[in-house]
Amino acid sequence: MNRNDLTFVKTRGNRERYFQSWEYNATRIINRLAELVEEAGGTVDRHDDELLIHTRGYDERIARKKALIDSCDTYLNCLNKYKLKRVKIKHKLEQVRKELAELIEKKEKAPTIRTCFVSLVSDLWIRFELDGYEYYFETEGNPFFPDKWLKKKCGSVGKYYMETIDCPDKFYCLDDMFNPVADESSVEDAARKLLDFFKACAECKSYA
């Protein structure tokens, strides 16, 4: 299966990328899908440039907490004559500062993902062979765009129509995928659903 003019990310000097929640978790799904294929006796194409992927999913939540703390501090300065309100706001500040510290800690502990399935041309993709068939799957960085996939017999020649999985039908896209770091069980479930789907689906149609 050829992909002409495919340009991979060159990682010399910059092997790190920072992804939003969906892209970060989708990377984990593709990595796990590759492992499942190999565990089943298949082979997976990987490019040479391994990237390190970090989640940016906590950044917006941290920014909101910091903005809330700044607002509370400003409001406190205007309440010198209202002791009861000051007590309530100080209590709220303590709670928000605790939540902020927890978010920062989670961000620092979020695992860095190593992957060989990110390119400049197509966001996240995997190409593999299993049980006599070649497969190609590509998911967009935007979860609301359709995915593309292809299945054909190994060694077959010609051109094939690529099928799509539209947003409402993304059966593997669980709500947990929009969290900064999805649970391992969610990633496992999504990867297995994808593999079962590919194995069960019909071969793509040839047009040349």
C-alpha positions in Angstrom: 0.0 0.0 0.0 1.7 3.1 -1.2 1.3 6.7 0.1 3.0 8.9 -2.4 4.7 12.1 -1.2 4.2 11.2 2.4 6.3 13.4 4.5 7.0 12.3 8.1 7.7 14.7 10.9 11.5 15.2 11.2 12.3 15.1 14.9 15.9 16.3 14.9 16.1 19.1 17.4 12.4 18.8 18.3 11.0 15.4 19.1 8.3 16.7 21.4 4.7 17.7 20.6 1.9 19.0 22.9 -1.5 17.7 22.0 -5.0 18.6 23.3 -6.9 15.9 25.1 -8.4 14.1 22.1 -5.2 14.0 20.0 -3.2 12.8 23.1 -5.7 10.0 23.8 -6.1 9.1 20.2 -2.3 8.7 20.0 -2.6 6.2 22.9 -5.4 4.3 21.1 -3.3 4.0 17.9 -0.3 2.8 19.9 -2.4 0.2 21.7 -4.0 -0.9 18.4 -0.5 -1.5 17.0 0.3 -3.7 20.0 -2.9 -5.7 19.6 -2.1 -6.3 15.9 1.4 -7.6 16.7 0.0 -9.7 19.6 -2.3 -11.3 17.0 0.6 -12.1 14.7 0.3 -9.1 12.4 2.9 -6.6 11.3 2.8 -2.8 11.7 4.6 -0.1 9.6 6.4 2.5 11.7 8.5 5.4 10.6 11.9 6.0 12.1 11.3 9.3 13.8 9.8 8.6 17.2 7.9 11.6 18.8 7.2 12.3 22.4 3.7 13.5 23.0 2.5 15.5 26.0 -1.0 16.4 27.0 -2.2 20.0 27.0 -5.6 19.0 28.4 -4.9 20.5 31.8 -3.8 23.9 30.6 -7.2 25.5 30.1 -8.4 24.1 33.4 -5.4 25.5 35.2 -5.8 28.9 33.5 -9.5 29.1 34.7 -8.5 28.3 38.3 -5.8 31.0 38.2 -8.3 33.5 36.8 -10.8 32.7 39.5 -8.2 33.2 42.2 -7.2 36.5 40.8 -10.9 37.6 40.7 -11.4 36.5 44.3 -8.3 38.4 45.5 -9.5 41.5 43.8 -13.0 41.1 45.3 -11.5 40.7 48.8 -9.8 44.0 48.6 -13.2 45.7 48.1 -14.8 44.0 51.2 -12.9 45.5 54.1 -16.1 46.4 55.9 -17.9 43.0 55.2 -16.2 40.5 57.5 -18.7 37.7 56.8 -18.3 37.9 53.1 -14.6 38.0 53.4 -14.6 34.8 55.4 -16.8 33.1 52.8 -14.5 34.2 49.9 -11.4 33.2 51.8 -12.9 29.7 52.3 -13.6 29.6 48.5 -10.1 30.7 47.8 -8.6 27.9 49.8 -10.7 25.4 48.0 -9.8 26.8 44.5 -6.1 26.9 45.4 -6.3 23.3 46.5 -8.0 22.3 43.2 -5.3 24.3 41.3 -2.5 22.4 43.1 -4.2 19.1 42.3 -4.4 20.0 38.6 -0.8 21.1 38.4 0.2 17.8 40.1 -1.8 15.8 37.6 -0.3 17.7 34.7 3.2 17.0 36.0 2.4 13.3 36.4 0.7 12.8 33.1 2.7 10.2 31.1 4.7 11.2 28.0 3.6 9.0 25.1 6.2 7.7 22.6 4.8 7.2 19.1 5.8 6.5 15.5 2.3 7.2 14.0 2.2 11.0 13.7 3.0 12.7 10.4 2.8 16.2 8.9 0.5 15.1 6.1 -2.1 13.1 8.1 -2.5 13.7 11.8 -2.6 10.2 13.3 -2.4 7.1 11.1 -1.5 3.4 11.2 -0.8 0.9 8.5 -0.7 -2.8 9.2 -1.1 -6.4 7.8 -3.1 -9.0 9.6 -4.6 -12.4 8.5 -3.9 -11.8 4.8 -5.2 -8.2 4.6 -3.6 -4.8 4.5 -5.2 -2.1 6.6 -4.8 1.7 6.7 -6.5 3.9 9.3 -6.3 7.7 9.7 -7.9 9.8 12.3 -8.0 13.6 12.3 -6.7 15.9 15.0 -10.3 17.3 15.1 -12.5 14.5 16.6 -15.5 15.9 14.7 -14.0 15.2 11.3 -14.5 11.8 9.8 -11.8 9.1 10.0 -10.6 7.3 6.9 -9.8 3.6 6.5 -8.9 1.1 3.9 -8.9 -2.7 3.8 -7.6 -4.9 0.9 -6.0 -8.3 0.4 -2.2 -8.4 0.8 -0.4 -8.2 -2.6 -3.4 -6.9 -4.5 -2.8 -4.1 -7.0 -4.9 -1.2 -8.1 -6.5 1.7 -6.5 -9.2 1.5 -3.8 -11.9 3.7 -2.4 -11.2 4.8 1.2 -14.2 4.4 3.5 -15.0 6.9 6.3 -16.3 6.8 9.9 -18.2 10.0 10.4 -18.3 11.8 13.7 -21.8 10.5 14.9 -20.7 6.9 14.2 -17.3 7.0 15.9 -18.1 4.0 18.0 -14.7 4.0 19.7 -14.7 7.7 20.7 -15.8 7.5 24.4 -16.5 10.6 26.5 -13.4 9.8 28.5 -11.2 10.6 25.4 -11.9 14.3 26.0 -10.4 14.2 29.5 -6.7 15.3 29.7 -5.6 11.7 30.3 -8.2 9.0 29.6 -8.2 5.8 31.8 -6.2 2.9 30.5 -9.4 0.8 30.3 -11.0 3.3 28.0 -7.9 3.3 25.7 -7.9 -0.5 25.7 -11.6 -0.7 24.9 -11.3 1.8 22.0 -8.4 0.0 20.5 -10.1 -3.4 20.7 -13.3 -2.0 19.2 -11.3 -0.6 16.2 -9.5 -3.9 15.6 -12.8 -5.9 15.8 -14.3 -3.4 13.4 -11.5 -3.7 10.8 -11.5 -7.5 11.0 -15.3 -7.7 10.5 -15.7 -5.1 7.8 -15.7 -6.0 4.1 -12.8 -5.3 1.7 -12.8 -1.9 0.1 -13.9 -1.6 -3.5 -11.3 -1.2 -6.3 -11.8 1.5 -9.0 -8.7 0.9 -11.1 
